[in-house]
Amino acid sequence: MADPQLFRCRLLKTRDLKLLAIASLLLGGFTGRAILDVLGAPATFGLGAGFRVVIALVWLGVPSKVPVKSN
């Protein structure tokens, strides 16, 4: 709410990323609750742990930052 260009009708990276984060959080909450109702608590916990393992494995593929040499 502190963004001075919050209600401007054009692409604004900072605002759009905030809105995407809020939408993702809401979608994840609704999806998690739906999975909990269908599968039950143990299976939902296992599914969440599996997603975290996949995310950890994806992070292993991120290249390291190359240090900049100064003269």
N, CA, C, O and CB atoms as a CASP TS submission, in Angstrom:
PFRMAT TS
TARGET T0000
AUTHOR 0000-0000-0000
METHOD Language model
MODEL 1
PARENT N/A
ATOM      1  N   MET     1       0.812  -1.195   0.000  1.00  0.00           N
ATOM      2  CA  MET     1       0.000   0.000   0.000  1.00  0.00           C
ATOM      3  C   MET     1       0.859   1.265   0.000  1.00  0.00           C
ATOM      4  O   MET     1       0.335   2.354  -0.232  1.00  0.00           O
ATOM      5  CB  MET     1      -0.926  -0.005   1.197  1.00  0.00           C
ATOM      6  N   ALA     2       2.146   1.151   0.250  1.00  0.00           N
ATOM      7  CA  ALA     2       3.003   2.321   0.293  1.00  0.00           C
ATOM      8  C   ALA     2       3.545   2.695  -1.081  1.00  0.00           C
ATOM      9  O   ALA     2       4.262   3.687  -1.210  1.00  0.00           O
ATOM     10  CB  ALA     2       4.142   2.083   1.244  1.00  0.00           C
ATOM     11  N   ASP     3       3.215   1.920  -2.103  1.00  0.00           N
ATOM     12  CA  ASP     3       3.710   2.187  -3.453  1.00  0.00           C
ATOM     13  C   ASP     3       2.927   3.363  -4.035  1.00  0.00           C
ATOM     14  O   ASP     3       1.705   3.279  -4.156  1.00  0.00           O
ATOM     15  CB  ASP     3       3.581   0.920  -4.367  1.00  0.00           C
ATOM     16  N   PRO     4       3.603   4.460  -4.398  1.00  0.00           N
ATOM     17  CA  PRO     4       2.877   5.634  -4.896  1.00  0.00           C
ATOM     18  C   PRO     4       2.207   5.399  -6.251  1.00  0.00           C
ATOM     19  O   PRO     4       1.286   6.132  -6.611  1.00  0.00           O
ATOM     20  CB  PRO     4       3.822   6.805  -5.004  1.00  0.00           C
ATOM     21  N   GLN     5       2.645   4.408  -6.996  1.00  0.00           N
ATOM     22  CA  GLN     5       2.073   4.139  -8.312  1.00  0.00           C
ATOM     23  C   GLN     5       1.193   2.888  -8.289  1.00  0.00           C
ATOM     24  O   GLN     5       1.078   2.188  -9.296  1.00  0.00           O
ATOM     25  CB  GLN     5       3.187   3.981  -9.352  1.00  0.00           C
ATOM     26  N   LEU     6       0.579   2.609  -7.148  1.00  0.00           N
ATOM     27  CA  LEU     6      -0.176   1.379  -6.959  1.00  0.00           C
ATOM     28  C   LEU     6      -1.370   1.273  -7.905  1.00  0.00           C
ATOM     29  O   LEU     6      -1.639   0.193  -8.431  1.00  0.00           O
ATOM     30  CB  LEU     6      -0.649   1.285  -5.530  1.00  0.00           C
ATOM     31  N   PHE     7      -2.078   2.357  -8.129  1.00  0.00           N
ATOM     32  CA  PHE     7      -3.310   2.300  -8.912  1.00  0.00           C
ATOM     33  C   PHE     7      -3.153   2.830 -10.334  1.00  0.00           C
ATOM     34  O   PHE     7      -4.151   3.131 -10.988  1.00  0.00           O
ATOM     35  CB  PHE     7      -4.383   3.073  -8.213  1.00  0.00           C
ATOM     36  N   ARG     8      -1.946   2.946 -10.814  1.00  0.00           N
ATOM     37  CA  ARG     8      -1.724   3.351 -12.206  1.00  0.00           C
ATOM     38  C   ARG     8      -1.993   2.160 -13.118  1.00  0.00           C
ATOM     39  O   ARG     8      -1.623   1.030 -12.800  1.00  0.00           O
ATOM     40  CB  ARG     8      -0.271   3.888 -12.412  1.00  0.00           C
ATOM     41  N   CYS     9      -2.633   2.415 -14.243  1.00  0.00           N
ATOM     42  CA  CYS     9      -3.001   1.332 -15.166  1.00  0.00           C
ATOM     43  C   CYS     9      -1.901   1.119 -16.204  1.00  0.00           C
ATOM     44  O   CYS     9      -2.086   1.413 -17.385  1.00  0.00           O
ATOM     45  CB  CYS     9      -4.344   1.647 -15.869  1.00  0.00           C
ATOM     46  N   ARG    10      -0.784   0.617 -15.764  1.00  0.00           N
ATOM     47  CA  ARG    10       0.310   0.247 -16.661  1.00  0.00           C
ATOM     48  C   ARG    10       1.137  -0.810 -15.944  1.00  0.00           C
ATOM     49  O   ARG    10       0.969  -1.046 -14.748  1.00  0.00           O
ATOM     50  CB  ARG    10       1.191   1.498 -17.062  1.00  0.00           C
ATOM     51  N   LEU    11       2.033  -1.441 -16.694  1.00  0.00           N
ATOM     52  CA  LEU    11       2.877  -2.458 -16.087  1.00  0.00           C
ATOM     53  C   LEU    11       3.847  -1.816 -15.100  1.00  0.00           C
ATOM     54  O   LEU    11       4.557  -0.868 -15.436  1.00  0.00           O
ATOM     55  CB  LEU    11       3.644  -3.240 -17.165  1.00  0.00           C
ATOM     56  N   LEU    12       3.865  -2.338 -13.898  1.00  0.00           N
ATOM     57  CA  LEU    12       4.761  -1.849 -12.863  1.00  0.00           C
ATOM     58  C   LEU    12       5.300  -3.067 -12.128  1.00  0.00           C
ATOM     59  O   LEU    12       4.562  -3.752 -11.420  1.00  0.00           O
ATOM     60  CB  LEU    12       4.034  -0.855 -11.882  1.00  0.00           C
ATOM     61  N   LYS    13       6.575  -3.330 -12.298  1.00  0.00           N
ATOM     62  CA  LYS    13       7.163  -4.583 -11.832  1.00  0.00           C
ATOM     63  C   LYS    13       6.981  -4.798 -10.328  1.00  0.00           C
ATOM     64  O   LYS    13       6.614  -5.898  -9.914  1.00  0.00           O
ATOM     65  CB  LYS    13       8.635  -4.614 -12.174  1.00  0.00           C
ATOM     66  N   THR    14       7.223  -3.794  -9.512  1.00  0.00           N
ATOM     67  CA  THR    14       7.134  -3.977  -8.061  1.00  0.00           C
ATOM     68  C   THR    14       5.711  -4.311  -7.634  1.00  0.00           C
ATOM     69  O   THR    14       5.501  -5.203  -6.811  1.00  0.00           O
ATOM     70  CB  THR    14       7.615  -2.717  -7.333  1.00  0.00           C
ATOM     71  N   ARG    15       4.744  -3.609  -8.183  1.00  0.00           N
ATOM     72  CA  ARG    15       3.347  -3.861  -7.825  1.00  0.00           C
ATOM     73  C   ARG    15       2.891  -5.213  -8.354  1.00  0.00           C
ATOM     74  O   ARG    15       2.219  -5.964  -7.647  1.00  0.00           O
ATOM     75  CB  ARG    15       2.439  -2.747  -8.370  1.00  0.00           C
ATOM     76  N   ASP    16       3.251  -5.525  -9.590  1.00  0.00           N
ATOM     77  CA  ASP    16       2.806  -6.769 -10.201  1.00  0.00           C
ATOM     78  C   ASP    16       3.382  -7.985  -9.483  1.00  0.00           C
ATOM     79  O   ASP    16       2.699  -9.002  -9.356  1.00  0.00           O
ATOM     80  CB  ASP    16       3.195  -6.800 -11.669  1.00  0.00           C
ATOM     81  N   LEU    17       4.610  -7.903  -9.016  1.00  0.00           N
ATOM     82  CA  LEU    17       5.199  -9.014  -8.269  1.00  0.00           C
ATOM     83  C   LEU    17       4.514  -9.190  -6.917  1.00  0.00           C
ATOM     84  O   LEU    17       4.335 -10.317  -6.455  1.00  0.00           O
ATOM     85  CB  LEU    17       6.702  -8.789  -8.072  1.00  0.00           C
ATOM     86  N   LYS    18       4.135  -8.092  -6.285  1.00  0.00           N
ATOM     87  CA  LYS    18       3.406  -8.181  -5.016  1.00  0.00           C
ATOM     88  C   LYS    18       2.037  -8.827  -5.218  1.00  0.00           C
ATOM     89  O   LYS    18       1.615  -9.666  -4.423  1.00  0.00           O
ATOM     90  CB  LYS    18       3.243  -6.785  -4.391  1.00  0.00           C
ATOM     91  N   LEU    19       1.353  -8.431  -6.281  1.00  0.00           N
ATOM     92  CA  LEU    19       0.049  -9.020  -6.562  1.00  0.00           C
ATOM     93  C   LEU    19       0.171 -10.501  -6.903  1.00  0.00           C
ATOM     94  O   LEU    19      -0.674 -11.302  -6.503  1.00  0.00           O
ATOM     95  CB  LEU    19      -0.632  -8.276  -7.705  1.00  0.00           C
ATOM     96  N   LEU    20       1.212 -10.865  -7.634  1.00  0.00           N
ATOM     97  CA  LEU    20       1.449 -12.267  -7.963  1.00  0.00           C
ATOM     98  C   LEU    20       1.736 -13.083  -6.704  1.00  0.00           C
ATOM     99  O   LEU    20       1.267 -14.214  -6.582  1.00  0.00           O
ATOM    100  CB  LEU    20       2.613 -12.394  -8.953  1.00  0.00           C
ATOM    101  N   ALA    21       2.492 -12.526  -5.778  1.00  0.00           N
ATOM    102  CA  ALA    21       2.785 -13.217  -4.523  1.00  0.00           C
ATOM    103  C   ALA    21       1.520 -13.415  -3.701  1.00  0.00           C
ATOM    104  O   ALA    21       1.320 -14.488  -3.131  1.00  0.00           O
ATOM    105  CB  ALA    21       3.822 -12.436  -3.710  1.00  0.00           C
ATOM    106  N   ILE    22       0.670 -12.411  -3.629  1.00  0.00           N
ATOM    107  CA  ILE    22      -0.581 -12.525  -2.875  1.00  0.00           C
ATOM    108  C   ILE    22      -1.492 -13.565  -3.519  1.00  0.00           C
ATOM    109  O   ILE    22      -2.083 -14.389  -2.821  1.00  0.00           O
ATOM    110  CB  ILE    22      -1.298 -11.158  -2.796  1.00  0.00           C
ATOM    111  N   ALA    23      -1.610 -13.530  -4.844  1.00  0.00           N
ATOM    112  CA  ALA    23      -2.456 -14.495  -5.547  1.00  0.00           C
ATOM    113  C   ALA    23      -1.927 -15.916  -5.370  1.00  0.00           C
ATOM    114  O   ALA    23      -2.709 -16.850  -5.195  1.00  0.00           O
ATOM    115  CB  ALA    23      -2.540 -14.146  -7.041  1.00  0.00           C
ATOM    116  N   SER    24      -0.608 -16.085  -5.413  1.00  0.00           N
ATOM    117  CA  SER    24      -0.015 -17.413  -5.229  1.00  0.00           C
ATOM    118  C   SER    24      -0.262 -17.927  -3.824  1.00  0.00           C
ATOM    119  O   SER    24      -0.531 -19.114  -3.638  1.00  0.00           O
ATOM    120  CB  SER    24       1.487 -17.377  -5.516  1.00  0.00           C
ATOM    121  N   LEU    25      -0.176 -17.056  -2.838  1.00  0.00           N
ATOM    122  CA  LEU    25      -0.431 -17.449  -1.457  1.00  0.00           C
ATOM    123  C   LEU    25      -1.876 -17.909  -1.272  1.00  0.00           C
ATOM    124  O   LEU    25      -2.132 -18.928  -0.630  1.00  0.00           O
ATOM    125  CB  LEU    25      -0.123 -16.289  -0.509  1.00  0.00           C
ATOM    126  N   LEU    26      -2.812 -17.157  -1.835  1.00  0.00           N
ATOM    127  CA  LEU    26      -4.215 -17.539  -1.736  1.00  0.00           C
ATOM    128  C   LEU    26      -4.496 -18.844  -2.482  1.00  0.00           C
ATOM    129  O   LEU    26      -5.206 -19.710  -1.971  1.00  0.00           O
ATOM    130  CB  LEU    26      -5.102 -16.423  -2.282  1.00  0.00           C
ATOM    131  N   LEU    27      -3.946 -18.986  -3.677  1.00  0.00           N
ATOM    132  CA  LEU    27      -4.144 -20.211  -4.455  1.00  0.00           C
ATOM    133  C   LEU    27      -3.556 -21.417  -3.727  1.00  0.00           C
ATOM    134  O   LEU    27      -4.167 -22.486  -3.707  1.00  0.00           O
ATOM    135  CB  LEU    27      -3.509 -20.072  -5.850  1.00  0.00           C
ATOM    136  N   GLY    28      -2.384 -21.254  -3.134  1.00  0.00           N
ATOM    137  CA  GLY    28      -1.768 -22.335  -2.380  1.00  0.00           C
ATOM    138  C   GLY    28      -2.579 -22.726  -1.161  1.00  0.00           C
ATOM    139  O   GLY    28      -2.688 -23.911  -0.845  1.00  0.00           O
ATOM    140  N   GLY    29      -3.142 -21.761  -0.479  1.00  0.00           N
ATOM    141  CA  GLY    29      -3.982 -22.049   0.684  1.00  0.00           C
ATOM    142  C   GLY    29      -5.237 -22.818   0.311  1.00  0.00           C
ATOM    143  O   GLY    29      -5.587 -23.796   0.972  1.00  0.00           O
ATOM    144  N   PHE    30      -5.914 -22.385  -0.738  1.00  0.00           N
ATOM    145  CA  PHE    30      -7.119 -23.083  -1.182  1.00  0.00           C
ATOM    146  C   PHE    30      -6.792 -24.476  -1.703  1.00  0.00           C
ATOM    147  O   PHE    30      -7.530 -25.427  -1.441  1.00  0.00           O
ATOM    148  CB  PHE    30      -7.832 -22.276  -2.264  1.00  0.00           C
ATOM    149  N   THR    31      -5.691 -24.601  -2.437  1.00  0.00           N
ATOM    150  CA  THR    31      -5.286 -25.900  -2.963  1.00  0.00           C
ATOM    151  C   THR    31      -4.923 -26.848  -1.829  1.00  0.00           C
ATOM    152  O   THR    31      -5.319 -28.014  -1.843  1.00  0.00           O
ATOM    153  CB  THR    31      -4.103 -25.745  -3.926  1.00  0.00           C
ATOM    154  N   GLY    32      -4.176 -26.358  -0.853  1.00  0.00           N
ATOM    155  CA  GLY    32      -3.804 -27.182   0.293  1.00  0.00           C
ATOM    156  C   GLY    32      -5.015 -27.672   1.066  1.00  0.00           C
ATOM    157  O   GLY    32      -5.065 -28.827   1.487  1.00  0.00           O
ATOM    158  N   ARG    33      -5.979 -26.803   1.248  1.00  0.00           N
ATOM    159  CA  ARG    33      -7.195 -27.202   1.975  1.00  0.00           C
ATOM    160  C   ARG    33      -7.989 -28.235   1.176  1.00  0.00           C
ATOM    161  O   ARG    33      -8.540 -29.172   1.754  1.00  0.00           O
ATOM    162  CB  ARG    33      -8.081 -25.969   2.273  1.00  0.00           C
ATOM    163  N   ALA    34      -8.051 -28.074  -0.132  1.00  0.00           N
ATOM    164  CA  ALA    34      -8.770 -29.035  -0.966  1.00  0.00           C
ATOM    165  C   ALA    34      -8.085 -30.402  -0.925  1.00  0.00           C
ATOM    166  O   ALA    34      -8.757 -31.430  -0.836  1.00  0.00           O
ATOM    167  CB  ALA    34      -8.863 -28.526  -2.418  1.00  0.00           C
ATOM    168  N   ILE    35      -6.764 -30.416  -0.989  1.00  0.00           N
ATOM    169  CA  ILE    35      -6.019 -31.682  -0.916  1.00  0.00           C
ATOM    170  C   ILE    35      -6.217 -32.319   0.457  1.00  0.00           C
ATOM    171  O   ILE    35      -6.347 -33.539   0.561  1.00  0.00           O
ATOM    172  CB  ILE    35      -4.503 -31.452  -1.194  1.00  0.00           C
ATOM    173  N   LEU    36      -6.240 -31.511   1.497  1.00  0.00           N
ATOM    174  CA  LEU    36      -6.461 -32.025   2.851  1.00  0.00           C
ATOM    175  C   LEU    36      -7.825 -32.692   2.969  1.00  0.00           C
ATOM    176  O   LEU    36      -7.944 -33.744   3.598  1.00  0.00           O
ATOM    177  CB  LEU    36      -6.340 -30.896   3.878  1.00  0.00           C
ATOM    178  N   ASP    37      -8.851 -32.099   2.377  1.00  0.00           N
ATOM    179  CA  ASP    37     -10.192 -32.682   2.430  1.00  0.00           C
ATOM    180  C   ASP    37     -10.276 -33.991   1.654  1.00  0.00           C
ATOM    181  O   ASP    37     -10.989 -34.909   2.060  1.00  0.00           O
ATOM    182  CB  ASP    37     -11.213 -31.697   1.886  1.00  0.00           C
ATOM    183  N   VAL    38      -9.551 -34.084   0.538  1.00  0.00           N
ATOM    184  CA  VAL    38      -9.649 -35.268  -0.309  1.00  0.00           C
ATOM    185  C   VAL    38      -8.768 -36.403   0.203  1.00  0.00           C
ATOM    186  O   VAL    38      -9.225 -37.542   0.294  1.00  0.00           O
ATOM    187  CB  VAL    38      -9.268 -34.921  -1.741  1.00  0.00           C
ATOM    188  N   LEU    39      -7.507 -36.109   0.539  1.00  0.00           N
ATOM    189  CA  LEU    39      -6.544 -37.155   0.871  1.00  0.00           C
ATOM    190  C   LEU    39      -6.375 -37.409   2.363  1.00  0.00           C
ATOM    191  O   LEU    39      -6.029 -38.520   2.763  1.00  0.00           O
ATOM    192  CB  LEU    39      -5.228 -36.807   0.292  1.00  0.00           C
ATOM    193  N   GLY    40      -6.611 -36.410   3.180  1.00  0.00           N
ATOM    194  CA  GLY    40      -6.387 -36.556   4.613  1.00  0.00           C
ATOM    195  C   GLY    40      -5.052 -35.938   5.010  1.00  0.00           C
ATOM    196  O   GLY    40      -4.234 -35.594   4.156  1.00  0.00           O
ATOM    197  N   ALA    41      -4.844 -35.804   6.312  1.00  0.00           N
ATOM    198  CA  ALA    41      -3.674 -35.113   6.840  1.00  0.00           C
ATOM    199  C   ALA    41      -2.343 -35.813   6.533  1.00  0.00           C
ATOM    200  O   ALA    41      -1.409 -35.141   6.096  1.00  0.00           O
ATOM    201  CB  ALA    41      -3.820 -34.961   8.319  1.00  0.00           C
ATOM    202  N   PRO    42      -2.213 -37.125   6.740  1.00  0.00           N
ATOM    203  CA  PRO    42      -0.904 -37.755   6.489  1.00  0.00           C
ATOM    204  C   PRO    42      -0.452 -37.657   5.032  1.00  0.00           C
ATOM    205  O   PRO    42       0.716 -37.385   4.756  1.00  0.00           O
ATOM    206  CB  PRO    42      -0.954 -39.210   6.893  1.00  0.00           C
ATOM    207  N   ALA    43      -1.374 -37.879   4.110  1.00  0.00           N
ATOM    208  CA  ALA    43      -1.018 -37.805   2.693  1.00  0.00           C
ATOM    209  C   ALA    43      -0.691 -36.376   2.280  1.00  0.00           C
ATOM    210  O   ALA    43       0.204 -36.158   1.463  1.00  0.00           O
ATOM    211  CB  ALA    43      -2.156 -38.351   1.829  1.00  0.00           C
ATOM    212  N   THR    44      -1.405 -35.400   2.836  1.00  0.00           N
ATOM    213  CA  THR    44      -1.128 -34.002   2.522  1.00  0.00           C
ATOM    214  C   THR    44       0.244 -33.601   3.044  1.00  0.00           C
ATOM    215  O   THR    44       0.987 -32.888   2.369  1.00  0.00           O
ATOM    216  CB  THR    44      -2.211 -33.089   3.113  1.00  0.00           C
ATOM    217  N   PHE    45       0.579 -34.060   4.251  1.00  0.00           N
ATOM    218  CA  PHE    45       1.895 -33.784   4.809  1.00  0.00           C
ATOM    219  C   PHE    45       2.993 -34.405   3.940  1.00  0.00           C
ATOM    220  O   PHE    45       4.012 -33.766   3.678  1.00  0.00           O
ATOM    221  CB  PHE    45       1.987 -34.317   6.249  1.00  0.00           C
ATOM    222  N   GLY    46       2.789 -35.638   3.498  1.00  0.00           N
ATOM    223  CA  GLY    46       3.757 -36.301   2.630  1.00  0.00           C
ATOM    224  C   GLY    46       3.897 -35.599   1.298  1.00  0.00           C
ATOM    225  O   GLY    46       5.004 -35.481   0.772  1.00  0.00           O
ATOM    226  N   LEU    47       2.794 -35.131   0.745  1.00  0.00           N
ATOM    227  CA  LEU    47       2.836 -34.399  -0.519  1.00  0.00           C
ATOM    228  C   LEU    47       3.611 -33.089  -0.365  1.00  0.00           C
ATOM    229  O   LEU    47       4.408 -32.727  -1.230  1.00  0.00           O
ATOM    230  CB  LEU    47       1.410 -34.116  -1.021  1.00  0.00           C
ATOM    231  N   GLY    48       3.372 -32.385   0.737  1.00  0.00           N
ATOM    232  CA  GLY    48       4.108 -31.149   0.995  1.00  0.00           C
ATOM    233  C   GLY    48       5.594 -31.393   1.179  1.00  0.00           C
ATOM    234  O   GLY    48       6.418 -30.615   0.700  1.00  0.00           O
ATOM    235  N   ALA    49       5.943 -32.477   1.875  1.00  0.00           N
ATOM    236  CA  ALA    49       7.358 -32.822   2.054  1.00  0.00           C
ATOM    237  C   ALA    49       7.994 -33.185   0.716  1.00  0.00           C
ATOM    238  O   ALA    49       9.145 -32.835   0.457  1.00  0.00           O
ATOM    239  CB  ALA    49       7.510 -33.992   3.051  1.00  0.00           C
ATOM    240  N   GLY    50       7.251 -33.880  -0.125  1.00  0.00           N
ATOM    241  CA  GLY    50       7.758 -34.223  -1.455  1.00  0.00           C
ATOM    242  C   GLY    50       8.032 -32.989  -2.298  1.00  0.00           C
ATOM    243  O   GLY    50       9.044 -32.922  -2.997  1.00  0.00           O
ATOM    244  N   PHE    51       7.133 -32.012  -2.235  1.00  0.00           N
ATOM    245  CA  PHE    51       7.354 -30.760  -2.970  1.00  0.00           C
ATOM    246  C   PHE    51       8.605 -30.045  -2.468  1.00  0.00           C
ATOM    247  O   PHE    51       9.363 -29.485  -3.259  1.00  0.00           O
ATOM    248  CB  PHE    51       6.131 -29.834  -2.839  1.00  0.00           C
ATOM    249  N   ARG    52       8.819 -30.063  -1.165  1.00  0.00           N
ATOM    250  CA  ARG    52      10.015 -29.410  -0.613  1.00  0.00           C
ATOM    251  C   ARG    52      11.287 -30.107  -1.050  1.00  0.00           C
ATOM    252  O   ARG    52      12.301 -29.448  -1.282  1.00  0.00           O
ATOM    253  CB  ARG    52       9.948 -29.377   0.907  1.00  0.00           C
ATOM    254  N   VAL    53      11.255 -31.421  -1.167  1.00  0.00           N
ATOM    255  CA  VAL    53      12.425 -32.159  -1.661  1.00  0.00           C
ATOM    256  C   VAL    53      12.694 -31.785  -3.115  1.00  0.00           C
ATOM    257  O   VAL    53      13.843 -31.566  -3.500  1.00  0.00           O
ATOM    258  CB  VAL    53      12.211 -33.694  -1.526  1.00  0.00           C
ATOM    259  N   VAL    54      11.649 -31.714  -3.914  1.00  0.00           N
ATOM    260  CA  VAL    54      11.819 -31.328  -5.319  1.00  0.00           C
ATOM    261  C   VAL    54      12.397 -29.924  -5.424  1.00  0.00           C
ATOM    262  O   VAL    54      13.284 -29.682  -6.243  1.00  0.00           O
ATOM    263  CB  VAL    54      10.477 -31.405  -6.070  1.00  0.00           C
ATOM    264  N   ILE    55      11.909 -28.998  -4.610  1.00  0.00           N
ATOM    265  CA  ILE    55      12.429 -27.629  -4.629  1.00  0.00           C
ATOM    266  C   ILE    55      13.900 -27.607  -4.228  1.00  0.00           C
ATOM    267  O   ILE    55      14.696 -26.885  -4.829  1.00  0.00           O
ATOM    268  CB  ILE    55      11.610 -26.726  -3.690  1.00  0.00           C
ATOM    269  N   ALA    56      14.265 -28.393  -3.217  1.00  0.00           N
ATOM    270  CA  ALA    56      15.672 -28.462  -2.798  1.00  0.00           C
ATOM    271  C   ALA    56      16.548 -29.010  -3.919  1.00  0.00           C
ATOM    272  O   ALA    56      17.664 -28.531  -4.120  1.00  0.00           O
ATOM    273  CB  ALA    56      15.819 -29.338  -1.540  1.00  0.00           C
ATOM    274  N   LEU    57      16.058 -30.000  -4.645  1.00  0.00           N
ATOM    275  CA  LEU    57      16.834 -30.555  -5.753  1.00  0.00           C
ATOM    276  C   LEU    57      16.967 -29.559  -6.905  1.00  0.00           C
ATOM    277  O   LEU    57      17.999 -29.514  -7.574  1.00  0.00           O
ATOM    278  CB  LEU    57      16.186 -31.844  -6.252  1.00  0.00           C
ATOM    279  N   VAL    58      15.938 -28.776  -7.132  1.00  0.00           N
ATOM    280  CA  VAL    58      16.020 -27.752  -8.180  1.00  0.00           C
ATOM    281  C   VAL    58      17.071 -26.706  -7.817  1.00  0.00           C
ATOM    282  O   VAL    58      17.778 -26.209  -8.693  1.00  0.00           O
ATOM    283  CB  VAL    58      14.644 -27.076  -8.394  1.00  0.00           C
ATOM    284  N   TRP    59      17.178 -26.369  -6.526  1.00  0.00           N
ATOM    285  CA  TRP    59      18.174 -25.392  -6.098  1.00  0.00           C
ATOM    286  C   TRP    59      19.599 -25.882  -6.348  1.00  0.00           C
ATOM    287  O   TRP    59      20.511 -25.070  -6.508  1.00  0.00           O
ATOM    288  CB  TRP    59      17.989 -25.073  -4.623  1.00  0.00           C
ATOM    289  N   LEU    60      19.800 -27.196  -6.384  1.00  0.00           N
ATOM    290  CA  LEU    60      21.135 -27.721  -6.675  1.00  0.00           C
ATOM    291  C   LEU    60      21.573 -27.400  -8.098  1.00  0.00           C
ATOM    292  O   LEU    60      22.770 -27.373  -8.383  1.00  0.00           O
ATOM    293  CB  LEU    60      21.168 -29.225  -6.454  1.00  0.00           C
ATOM    294  N   GLY    61      20.628 -27.160  -8.985  1.00  0.00           N
ATOM    295  CA  GLY    61      20.953 -26.847 -10.377  1.00  0.00           C
ATOM    296  C   GLY    61      21.196 -25.381 -10.654  1.00  0.00           C
ATOM    297  O   GLY    61      21.557 -25.025 -11.776  1.00  0.00           O
ATOM    298  N   VAL    62      21.011 -24.520  -9.670  1.00  0.00           N
ATOM    299  CA  VAL    62      21.231 -23.088  -9.870  1.00  0.00           C
ATOM    300  C   VAL    62      22.728 -22.821  -9.898  1.00  0.00           C
ATOM    301  O   VAL    62      23.438 -23.192  -8.963  1.00  0.00           O
ATOM    302  CB  VAL    62      20.538 -22.247  -8.754  1.00  0.00           C
ATOM    303  N   PRO    63      23.226 -22.174 -10.970  1.00  0.00           N
ATOM    304  CA  PRO    63      24.670 -21.921 -11.036  1.00  0.00           C
ATOM    305  C   PRO    63      25.115 -20.912  -9.978  1.00  0.00           C
ATOM    306  O   PRO    63      24.355 -20.032  -9.574  1.00  0.00           O
ATOM    307  CB  PRO    63      25.054 -21.416 -12.429  1.00  0.00           C
ATOM    308  N   SER    64      26.356 -21.063  -9.546  1.00  0.00           N
ATOM    309  CA  SER    64      26.883 -20.137  -8.546  1.00  0.00           C
ATOM    310  C   SER    64      27.249 -18.813  -9.214  1.00  0.00           C
ATOM    311  O   SER    64      27.470 -18.740 -10.423  1.00  0.00           O
ATOM    312  CB  SER    64      28.115 -20.744  -7.825  1.00  0.00           C
ATOM    313  N   LYS    65      27.304 -17.800  -8.407  1.00  0.00           N
ATOM    314  CA  LYS    65      27.627 -16.474  -8.907  1.00  0.00           C
ATOM    315  C   LYS    65      29.125 -16.397  -9.167  1.00  0.00           C
ATOM    316  O   LYS    65      29.930 -16.773  -8.314  1.00  0.00           O
ATOM    317  CB  LYS    65      27.179 -15.376  -7.908  1.00  0.00           C
ATOM    318  N   VAL    66      29.492 -15.912 -10.337  1.00  0.00           N
ATOM    319  CA  VAL    66      30.900 -15.779 -10.704  1.00  0.00           C
ATOM    320  C   VAL    66      31.425 -14.499 -10.099  1.00  0.00           C
ATOM    321  O   VAL    66      30.866 -13.432 -10.355  1.00  0.00           O
ATOM    322  CB  VAL    66      31.096 -15.788 -12.249  1.00  0.00           C
ATOM    323  N   PRO    67      32.492 -14.564  -9.296  1.00  0.00           N
ATOM    324  CA  PRO    67      33.029 -13.337  -8.689  1.00  0.00           C
ATOM    325  C   PRO    67      33.625 -12.417  -9.745  1.00  0.00           C
ATOM    326  O   PRO    67      34.262 -12.866 -10.697  1.00  0.00           O
ATOM    327  CB  PRO    67      34.093 -13.679  -7.635  1.00  0.00           C
ATOM    328  N   VAL    68      33.404 -11.116  -9.554  1.00  0.00           N
ATOM    329  CA  VAL    68      33.934 -10.119 -10.471  1.00  0.00           C
ATOM    330  C   VAL    68      35.343  -9.762 -10.019  1.00  0.00           C
ATOM    331  O   VAL    68      35.568  -9.408  -8.862  1.00  0.00           O
ATOM    332  CB  VAL    68      33.020  -8.853 -10.529  1.00  0.00           C
ATOM    333  N   LYS    69      36.285  -9.859 -10.950  1.00  0.00           N
ATOM    334  CA  LYS    69      37.675  -9.524 -10.635  1.00  0.00           C
ATOM    335  C   LYS    69      37.886  -8.039 -10.833  1.00  0.00           C
ATOM    336  O   LYS    69      37.534  -7.483 -11.874  1.00  0.00           O
ATOM    337  CB  LYS    69      38.662 -10.337 -11.511  1.00  0.00           C
ATOM    338  N   SER    70      38.462  -7.399  -9.830  1.00  0.00           N
ATOM    339  CA  SER    70      38.774  -5.975  -9.962  1.00  0.00           C
ATOM    340  C   SER    70      40.253  -5.816 -10.329  1.00  0.00           C
ATOM    341  O   SER    70      41.097  -6.631  -9.956  1.00  0.00           O
ATOM    342  CB  SER    70      38.444  -5.205  -8.642  1.00  0.00           C
ATOM    343  N   ASN    71      40.533  -4.766 -11.051  1.00  0.00           N
ATOM    344  CA  ASN    71      41.910  -4.506 -11.506  1.00  0.00           C
ATOM    345  C   ASN    71      42.747  -3.847 -10.463  1.00  0.00           C
ATOM    346  O   ASN    71      43.922  -3.567 -10.700  1.00  0.00           O
ATOM    347  CB  ASN    71      41.908  -3.655 -12.731  1.00  0.00           C
TER
END
